[in-house]
C-alpha cells in the first residue's frame, strides 16, 4: 500500500512526494520510537533487578509462560547421533534439567533435522526413536535432509522457530559446537534495545567458481569480477532478533538461497535496516578470550 501511495504522489506533477504535515508526523513517530526504545531499556534493566510488572506474562493468568530469551537451533542430520550425545554430555542438559533451562533462564534448545527422501525409512525411525527418549528435537516434516539443502533447512528453521516460539532472539549453531549458555545469555541481554539485529563472527571470503571445489558456488558470477562474498556471519553460530526471524518466516517463499547457509542468511540482511554486530566471542573456531562457543 505504501509503495502504491508513494507512486501515486510522486506521479503527480508539481506535488512533493511527502507533505509538510506528513513530514511532521514522521518526525513525531521517530521521537515516539526513541522514547519507546528508552522505556524498553529501562524496563529490561528493572526486570534484571527483579521487577515484575502487573501485566507481564509472569503474572497474567492467561499468559502464564515467560517469553524465552533465545531459541537455539542445533543443525544436525542422520548418522550424527554421536555428535548429539557429545552436545548433551557437554553443555545441553537433558530431561527435567532441559525444562529448567527453559523456565529459569529462558533458553530453548532443540536439535533441527528434516526427513528422509524415503519417508518412514530407517533414518526417520531412528530420529523418531531418539526424540521419544530425549524430547529435544524439532523435526521439519517439509524438508528433505541433505547437505546440499542446508541453506533451505536453515531458512525453514528460522521460519518454524518464529512461528512456534515468541522469543527475543533466535540462534543457529552446528552440532559440533560447544556453547557457554550463560555467557551467550549475558551478551544477548545487551542487545535488547536493538529491534533488528544480526550477530555473529563477521567474515568475507573468496567465491569459488570451480565445480570440483569443496565450497563451489553455482551462482559465483553474481558476486562480481572480484569474486568475493559480502560480509556475513560465520555459519558455525549466529543470532538474529525476533523481527528478523519474523521477516524470514513471512518471506520464506521468495528469499533466495545460495550454496552455503551463512552466505544465504547474510544476503537477506543486506537489503534490510538491520544492525550487523561483529561479535568476536562467536568466532567458535578460534576460541578467543571469553568466547561463548568453541568447536567440540
DASUL-V415575 format. One line per field, one symbol per residue. ss: DSSP state (a for helix, b for strand, c for the rest). phi: phi as a letter, one per 20 degrees, with the letter a starting at -180 (. if undefined). psi: psi as a letter, one per 40 degrees, with the letter a starting at -180 (. if undefined). Layout:
ss->???
phi->???
psi->???
//
This chain:
ss->caaaaaaaaacccccccccaaaaaaaaaaaaaaaaaaaaaaaaaaaaaccccccccccccaaaccccccbbbbbbcccccaaaaaaaaaacccccaaaaaaaaaacbbbbbbbbbccccccaaaaaaaaaaaaaccbbbbbbbbccaaaaaaaaaaaaaaaaaaccccbbbbbbccbbbcaaaaaaaaacccccccbbbbbbbbbbcbcccccccbcccaaaaccccbbbbbbbbbbbbbbaaaaaaaaaccccccccccaaaaaaaaaaccccbbbbcaaaccccccccccbbbc
phi->.fffffffffeefmcffbffffffffgfffffffffffffffffffffeofcffdfffdefecfeffffbddeefcbfmcffffffffedcefcmffffffffedmddcbfdbedffdgnfgffffffffffedlcddeefecefaffeggfffffffffffeeceefccddbeeddeceffffffffffdfedfcccdrefbcrfeedefefgdgdgegffenfflcfffbfgffabccegffffffffdgfdefddfcfffffffffgededeededffdeffelfgmfebbff
psi->dddddddddeehiehidhidddddddddddddddddddddddddddddeehhidfiddehdegehihidihhhhhiaiefddddddddedehiibdddddddddefhhhihhiaiidgheadddddddddddddffihhgdehhhiddedddddddddddddddhgidihihiiefhhhgdddddddddeedehdhihhaghiaiihhehdeidfhhdfdeeeidefhiihihiedhiiiidddddddddedeehhiadiddddddddddeighhhhghdeegddegiheieiih.
//
